[in-house]
Amino acid sequence: MYGAAPHITDALTALAKETKARGWWHSYGDAVPDWFQPYVGMESAASRIRQYQCEVVPGLLQTKAYATAVNDLHHPEASESERERWLVVRMERQRLLTRRLPEPPRLEVILSEHALRQPIPDREAMIGQLNHLVDVGEWPHVSIRVLPFSAGMHRAAVVGRFVVFDFPADGRREPEPSIVYCESLTGALYLDKEHEAETFKAVWKSIDRLALDEAEPMEMIRAAAEEYTHDHR
């Protein structure tokens, strides 16, 4: 109908089947909103996930205590049982990073320094979260880097948080096209046009050049944890 090239049609059809297949998250009902279900499906199917976060630690890297604080802020009107179900879903999502088969995705995260300097009310939980980032950052398939305040104004400051999903090749078929995810308070955008994905990949490259590399991010995270430790005392 839209005149798409055959390889694009095949790739999008395969992706649609993958993301619409009933996964573990369906058993949690409305704890996973309809607009977020494709995200969880793509997260499970991706071979590479690139994520920029400016305010909070990404869900895949959150500790239980930190995730609880974030959910309390995000859903202040929710009941205790609803919050508990959301928390269980978030923790369940993290299992993809430690799964054996299929191979876990390559997770690349760039955090604004602001996410490290913006504490949750429970300082002890914040310290635990930062220490968790240091631990997970040592995993071979996880990269955690920090975009420092000293980098100044950058393209992602205008764009806001986003995720780029890349998918594995399926036999002889071309890999499914990259999908970009952008979230708001009440919904999300899934961008699958080639020029849209390339635009966000260019933004990623621009902040990738500015982010701290090698051991520097972990040193900054450890320093932030130490500061909270002294404040907590």
N, C-alpha and C positions, 0 to 999 in steps of 0.2 A: 504493500500500500504506500509506503513512504520512499520506495526506490532505494532501499539500503542495499549495499553490496552483499553478495551471498555469505562471505565470511563473517560479516558483522551480524547478519541475521542468525547464522548458526551459533555464534558466540553468545548473543543475547538470549536466544532460546535456551541454551544450556544453562546459563546463569539463572534464568527464570525458574527452571526446573529445580536447580540446586537450592535457591532461596525460598521456594514455595514448599519444598519437601517438609514434612512434619518432623521437627527436631525436638530435642529434649525440652526446649523452652516453652513449647505449646502446653506442656503439663502444668505450667504455672499461671495459665489463664491471663487475666488482665494485669498481672504483675509485669508483663512484657507488652506494652501498648502495640497496637497494630502497626503504627508507623515505625516502630523500632525493631519489629521482628525481622525485616529484611537485613537489618544491620547485623543482628546476631548470626543469621545464616551466612552472610558474607564473611564475617569475622571467622567463622568456623571453616569456611572453604578457602580462604585466602592463603597464598604462599608468602606474601609480604604485606605488612601493615605499616604505613608511615603516618604518624600522628603528631600534630602540633597542639599543645595546650597552653593557654596563657594564664588561667586562673586556678585550676585545680589539677591534681594528679589524675591521670587517665584511669578509667575503671579497671582495666586489666592489671594495673599496678597498685591498686588501693588495698590497704589492710582493712580488716573488718571494722576496726574502731574508726578509722578515717572515713570509710564508706558510710558508716552509721551517721557520722556528723554531717556529711554531704547530703545524705538522704533527708535528714531532719530539716536542713535548710531548704532543700528543693521541694519537699512535700510537707510543709508544716501542718497541713490540715488532715493528713492521712492518719488512719488508725494504727495502733501498735501492730496488729496482724498484717496490715498492708505493708508497713515498713519492713517487717521481718521477711516477708516474701520477696520484696525488692532486694533486700540484702542477700538472701539465699541465691537469687538469680545472678547477682553481681559476682558472688564468690564462685558460683558454678561456671560462669564464663571464663574465669581465670584458669580453669583446668586445661584449656587448649594449649597453654604455654608449657605444660609438663606432660602432655600426652606422648605416647610412644608411636602410635599409628593412627592416622597418618602423621607424618613428621610435623612438628609444630611450626607455625609461621615465623618468619623473620620479623621481629617487632622493632621498629625504629621510632623512638620518641624524642621530640625536642620540646623541652619545658621552658617557658619563660621563667626567669629568676623570680618573678612575682609569685609563682605557684609555690616556691620554697619559702618565701618571706611572708606569706599570708597564712597565719596559723589558724587552726580550728580552736574552739573554746578549750578542749582538753589538750593541754600542752604535752602531757605524757604520751597521748595518742599521736600527736604530731611528731614527736621524737621517734616513736616507733615506725611511723610512716617513712620518715627520711632514712632511717636505718634499713628499712625494707627495700627502698630504692637502691641503696648501695649494694645490698645482697643480690637482688635480681639483676642489677647491672653487670654482674660478673658472669651471668649465663651466656654461653656462646651465641645464642640466637636472639639476644636482647641487647639493644643499644639505647642508652639513656644519656642525652646530652642537654646542656643548659644554654639558653640564649640570655646572656647577661644584660643587666641594665646598661652597661657601658657600650653595648652594640648600637644604642641610639634607636631612632625611628627606623622601622623596617616594613617590608610589604605585608607580612603577616599581621602586623598591628592593625591594618585596615581590614584584612580578610577575617580575622578572628580564628577560632579553633576549627580544625578540619582533619579529616582522615582520608588517606588514599589507600584503596585496596588494590592489590595486584593478585592475579590468579594463576595457578599452575597450568602448564600445557596438558591437554588430555589426549595422549597418544599422538596421532599425526595431526590432530586438529590444532589450529592456532589458539593461544591462550585467550580466555575471555577478556574483553576490554576492561581497563582500569575503571573503578568507580570511586567517585569522590563523595564524601558524606559531610554535610554541614547541618548542625543541630540548632534549634531554637527552643524556647521554653515549652512550646506546645506542639512541636512537630519537627520535621526534618526534610532536607533536600537530598536526593540521590542524583548526582550528575554523571551521566554516562556518555555524553557526546565527546568525541575525541578532542575537540578544541577546548572543552571545559576541563577535561582531565589534564591536558597539556598546560593550561593556564595555572592550575594548582600545583602541578609538578614544578613549574618554573618558580612559583613562590617558595616551594620546599627547597629548591636548589639555592635560592637567595638566602634563606635563613640557615641552611646547612653550612654555608660559607662563613656565617657570622657566629655560629654556636661554638662553645668551648669543645675542644677535642681531647682525645686520649684520656689522661688521668684527671684533667682539670675539672670536669663536671662532678666526679665523685668527691674531689677535694672540697668543692663548694657545698655539696650536699652534706658532707660530714661537718663542715664548719657551721652550717645552719643548724644542724642537730645539736652541736655543742653549745651554740648560743641559746637555744631553747632550754637545754639542760641547766645552764647557769641561771636563766630567768626563772625556771621552775623551782630551783633551790631558794 
